[in-house]
Amino acid sequence: MPKTSARLLSLLSLLQARRDWPGQLLAERLEVSPRTVRRDVDRLRELGYPIAAIKGPDGGYRLGAGMELPPLLFDDDQAVALAVALQTAAVTGAGIEEAAVRALSTVRQVMPARLRHRVDALQVTAVDGAGTRPHPQAAPGVLLTLSAAVRAREVLRFDYVPVSPPGTAAAHADPAATAPRRVQPHHLVTRGGRWYLVAWDLDRDDWRTFRVDRITPRTPTGPRFTPRELPGGDVAAFVAGRFQGSDGTGGWPCHGEVILDLPASVVSTYTRDGVVEELGPDRCRLVLGAWSWPGLAASIGRFDADIEVIGPRELRDAFAHLARRYARAAADGPAESTSPPPGR
């Protein structure tokens, strides 16, 4: 029979592994009597673990949630996964960086040497998208409030600070845009270091995506609602479509097709929203979208390779427009004004 301390750890590990455990099965797994299991359960309760007795023909035990967080038991893989997750928490945009560092220090301190060496060897540097500006942080309390409303399916009221158009002062913002919002919250998502709430706007009778760092919740929440079906049924595709400037179908305002003298494996590595088709060992077809034709041509031009434009004509004109602009930039003479190509 294992020593009492080792047996208690084994018992705790079993209770964490599944919801309900029959007493007799626990006794068999620990190779002790049911009476010993009852005594060990009482010892764990004294240490702060909320273990409930299950009534029934066989009886049993269930590890529940208590008023305070008792010591936890992790296996090796869980401990390493937890350490990696805490190291990457800095780019969640949830404002929990300091807490994550303290939690990682606490976990590392109680790790056995073999695990501590593994974690120390795995130093993760989490970075946001290259070239992006630091994102405003979403307050943890706001995230919890929104998450609770999503889970409870309760109408949410909040104040929202909209993004003012360039050159527009906040004081002259549209009053309707700054009025309290009433929404049916459906999903809380994170993308590119920012948090967003996907909700049905009751006043605008349409789906909306709100930045969480601009939300100030109002209490109490409203009545419960019946969930709606999101267009397309997939929240990831819906959010990606909104960021592409579309109505949720996933298309950009401008999209074109080219052939690049590069392997598809290379192009796909640096293409986030486009479609890459292999045409040969060092040749591929790229279909890509952007907000404007010059922007699309510039995105494609970043690949150091020959380009064959398949279409449309607006993309070909945008390449010619950028070629003239770049030629003037490379010359010694003063820059001349230029008219943008036709189209967007």
C-alpha positions in Angstrom: 0.0 0.0 0.0 1.5 3.4 -0.9 2.1 5.9 1.8 -0.7 8.2 2.8 0.7 11.4 1.2 1.4 9.6 -2.1 -2.1 8.0 -2.0 -3.8 11.4 -1.4 -2.0 12.8 -4.5 -3.2 9.7 -6.5 -6.7 10.1 -5.2 -6.7 13.8 -6.1 -5.4 13.1 -9.6 -8.2 10.6 -10.2 -10.9 13.0 -8.9 -9.6 15.7 -11.4 -9.7 13.2 -14.3 -13.5 12.7 -14.4 -16.7 14.1 -13.0 -18.0 11.2 -10.9 -16.2 8.3 -9.3 -17.9 5.3 -7.6 -16.3 4.6 -4.3 -15.7 1.0 -5.0 -13.9 1.9 -8.3 -11.7 4.3 -6.5 -10.8 1.7 -3.9 -9.8 -0.7 -6.7 -7.7 1.9 -8.5 -5.9 2.8 -5.4 -5.7 -0.8 -4.1 -7.2 0.1 -0.8 -10.5 -0.6 1.0 -13.6 1.7 0.6 -13.1 2.7 4.3 -9.6 4.0 3.5 -11.0 5.9 0.5 -13.5 7.6 2.9 -10.7 8.6 5.3 -8.6 10.0 2.4 -11.5 12.0 1.1 -12.0 13.5 4.6 -8.3 14.4 4.7 -8.6 16.2 1.3 -11.6 18.1 2.5 -9.6 19.3 5.5 -7.0 20.6 3.0 -9.7 22.7 1.3 -10.8 20.4 -1.6 -14.6 20.5 -2.0 -15.4 16.8 -2.5 -19.1 16.0 -2.5 -20.5 12.6 -1.8 -22.8 11.1 -4.5 -25.9 9.2 -3.4 -27.0 6.1 -5.1 -26.7 2.3 -5.0 -22.9 2.4 -5.4 -22.2 5.8 -3.9 -19.2 7.8 -4.9 -17.4 11.2 -4.9 -17.2 14.3 -7.1 -14.6 17.1 -7.0 -16.5 20.4 -7.0 -15.8 24.1 -7.0 -15.2 25.8 -3.6 -14.9 29.3 -2.2 -11.1 29.4 -2.6 -8.6 27.9 -5.0 -7.0 24.9 -3.4 -3.6 23.5 -4.5 -3.9 21.9 -7.9 -2.2 18.8 -9.3 -1.0 18.7 -12.9 0.7 15.9 -14.8 4.0 16.7 -16.7 2.4 17.6 -20.0 -0.3 19.8 -18.4 2.4 21.7 -16.4 4.4 22.4 -19.6 1.3 23.4 -21.5 0.3 25.8 -18.8 3.8 27.4 -18.8 3.7 27.9 -22.5 0.2 29.3 -22.4 1.3 31.8 -19.7 4.3 32.9 -21.8 2.1 33.7 -24.8 -0.6 35.5 -22.7 1.1 38.8 -23.5 -0.6 39.1 -26.9 -4.1 38.3 -25.9 -5.0 41.9 -25.4 -6.8 41.0 -22.2 -4.6 43.2 -19.9 -3.3 40.2 -17.9 0.4 40.4 -18.7 1.5 41.1 -15.2 -0.8 38.4 -13.7 0.5 35.9 -16.3 4.1 36.6 -15.3 3.3 36.2 -11.6 1.4 33.0 -12.3 4.3 31.6 -14.4 6.7 32.3 -11.5 4.4 30.5 -9.1 4.0 27.5 -11.3 7.7 27.3 -12.0 8.6 27.5 -8.4 6.8 24.4 -7.4 7.8 22.4 -10.5 10.1 19.4 -10.1 13.6 20.0 -11.5 12.9 17.8 -14.6 10.0 20.0 -15.6 11.6 23.3 -14.7 14.5 22.5 -17.1 12.0 21.7 -19.9 10.1 25.0 -19.4 13.3 27.1 -19.1 14.5 25.6 -22.4 11.3 26.6 -24.1 11.4 30.4 -24.0 8.6 31.8 -26.1 8.6 35.3 -27.4 5.1 36.2 -28.3 4.8 39.0 -30.9 1.8 40.6 -32.6 1.6 41.1 -36.3 4.7 42.6 -37.9 4.6 46.3 -38.3 1.4 46.7 -36.3 1.0 49.3 -33.6 0.4 48.3 -30.0 -3.3 47.6 -29.4 -5.4 49.1 -26.6 -5.9 46.5 -23.8 -9.4 45.2 -23.0 -10.1 45.3 -19.2 -10.3 41.8 -17.7 -13.5 42.9 -15.8 -15.2 43.9 -19.1 -14.2 40.6 -20.7 -15.8 38.7 -17.8 -19.0 40.8 -18.0 -19.3 40.3 -21.7 -18.5 36.6 -21.5 -21.2 36.1 -18.8 -23.8 37.9 -20.9 -22.9 35.6 -23.9 -23.2 32.5 -21.8 -26.4 33.5 -20.2 -27.9 34.8 -23.5 -28.9 38.1 -21.9 -29.4 41.4 -23.7 -26.5 43.7 -23.0 -26.5 47.5 -22.7 -23.2 49.4 -23.0 -21.7 52.7 -24.0 -19.5 52.5 -27.1 -16.8 54.9 -28.3 -16.9 54.7 -32.1 -14.0 55.3 -34.4 -14.2 58.9 -35.7 -13.5 59.4 -39.4 -10.2 61.1 -40.2 -10.4 64.9 -39.6 -13.6 64.6 -37.6 -13.5 65.8 -34.0 -15.0 63.6 -31.3 -17.2 66.5 -30.1 -18.9 66.6 -33.5 -19.6 62.9 -33.6 -23.1 61.7 -34.6 -25.2 61.6 -31.4 -26.8 58.4 -32.7 -23.4 56.7 -32.8 -22.6 57.6 -29.2 -26.0 56.6 -27.8 -26.0 53.5 -25.5 -26.2 50.3 -27.5 -28.6 47.4 -26.9 -27.4 44.1 -28.3 -27.9 40.4 -28.1 -24.3 39.1 -27.5 -23.4 35.9 -29.3 -19.6 35.5 -29.5 -16.5 37.0 -27.8 -13.5 36.5 -30.0 -9.9 37.6 -30.3 -8.1 38.5 -33.5 -4.7 40.1 -34.0 -4.3 41.0 -30.4 -7.7 42.7 -30.0 -10.9 41.4 -28.5 -14.3 41.8 -30.3 -17.9 41.2 -29.4 -20.1 39.8 -32.2 -23.7 40.7 -31.5 -27.1 41.4 -33.0 -27.8 45.2 -32.7 -31.4 45.6 -31.6 -31.6 49.2 -32.6 -30.0 48.7 -36.1 -31.6 45.3 -36.7 -28.3 43.9 -38.0 -25.2 42.1 -37.0 -22.3 44.2 -35.6 -18.8 43.6 -34.4 -17.6 45.8 -31.5 -14.1 46.4 -30.2 -14.1 45.4 -26.5 -11.6 48.1 -25.5 -14.2 50.7 -26.6 -17.1 49.1 -24.5 -18.3 50.3 -21.1 -21.0 47.9 -19.9 -24.1 49.1 -18.2 -25.9 47.1 -15.5 -28.1 45.3 -15.1 -28.3 43.2 -18.2 -31.6 42.8 -20.0 -33.9 39.9 -20.6 -32.9 36.5 -22.0 -33.0 36.0 -25.8 -33.1 33.2 -28.3 -29.8 32.9 -30.2 -29.8 33.8 -33.9 -28.0 32.0 -36.6 -24.9 33.8 -37.6 -24.6 34.5 -41.4 -22.6 31.6 -42.8 -22.8 29.7 -39.5 -19.1 30.2 -38.8 -17.9 33.0 -36.5 -14.3 32.9 -37.7 -15.3 33.3 -41.3 -17.8 36.0 -40.4 -15.3 38.1 -38.4 -12.7 37.6 -41.2 -15.2 38.9 -43.7 -16.0 42.0 -41.7 -12.3 42.8 -41.6 -12.0 42.4 -45.3 -14.5 45.3 -45.7 -17.3 43.0 -46.9 -20.8 42.3 -45.8 -19.8 39.0 -44.3 -19.3 37.0 -47.5 -15.5 37.2 -47.2 -14.7 39.4 -50.3 -12.6 42.5 -50.5 -13.7 45.6 -52.5 -10.8 45.0 -55.0 -9.5 41.6 -55.9 -7.2 40.4 -58.7 -5.3 37.4 -60.0 -1.6 37.2 -60.9 1.0 34.5 -61.7 4.2 34.7 -59.7 7.6 33.1 -60.5 7.9 31.7 -57.0 7.0 28.3 -55.4 3.5 28.1 -53.9 5.0 27.1 -50.6 6.9 30.4 -50.4 4.0 32.6 -51.4 1.5 30.9 -49.1 3.7 31.5 -46.1 3.3 35.2 -46.5 -0.3 35.3 -47.8 -2.9 35.4 -45.1 -6.2 35.9 -46.9 -5.4 35.0 -50.5 -5.7 31.8 -52.5 -2.4 30.2 -53.8 -2.4 27.5 -56.5 0.7 25.7 -57.5 1.4 25.7 -61.2 4.9 24.2 -61.1 8.0 23.9 -59.0 8.7 27.6 -59.2 5.5 29.1 -60.4 2.1 29.7 -58.7 -1.2 31.5 -59.2 -2.3 34.1 -56.5 -5.8 35.5 -56.0 -5.7 38.3 -53.5 -7.9 41.2 -52.2 -7.4 44.7 -50.8 -9.1 47.9 -50.0 -7.8 49.7 -53.2 -6.2 48.7 -56.5 -2.8 50.5 -55.7 -2.9 48.8 -52.3 -3.4 45.4 -54.0 -0.6 46.0 -56.5 1.7 47.0 -53.7 0.8 43.9 -51.7 1.7 41.7 -54.7 4.8 43.7 -55.5 6.4 42.8 -52.1 7.2 39.4 -53.6 10.7 39.5 -55.2 9.6 37.8 -58.4 8.3 38.5 -61.9 4.6 39.1 -62.1 2.1 38.3 -64.8 -1.3 40.0 -64.3 -4.3 37.9 -65.3 -6.8 40.5 -64.4 -8.7 42.7 -64.0 -7.7 45.7 -66.0 -7.8 47.9 -62.9 -5.0 45.9 -61.3 -2.8 46.2 -64.5 -3.4 50.0 -64.4 -2.5 50.1 -60.7 0.8 48.4 -61.4 1.5 51.0 -64.2 0.6 53.8 -61.8 2.9 52.6 -59.1 5.7 52.0 -61.6 5.6 55.7 -62.7 5.5 56.8 -59.0 8.4 54.6 -58.0 10.4 55.7 -61.1 10.0 59.4 -60.1 10.9 58.5 -56.5 14.1 56.9 -57.7 15.0 59.9 -59.9 16.9 62.9 -58.6 14.4 65.5 -59.8 11.4 66.8 -57.8 8.3 64.7 -57.5 5.4 65.5 -59.8 1.7 65.2 -58.9 0.0 62.1 -60.3 -3.6 61.1 -60.8 -4.7 57.8 -59.3 -5.6 55.0 -61.7 -9.3 54.5 -62.6 -11.4 52.5 -60.2 -11.0 52.2 -56.4 
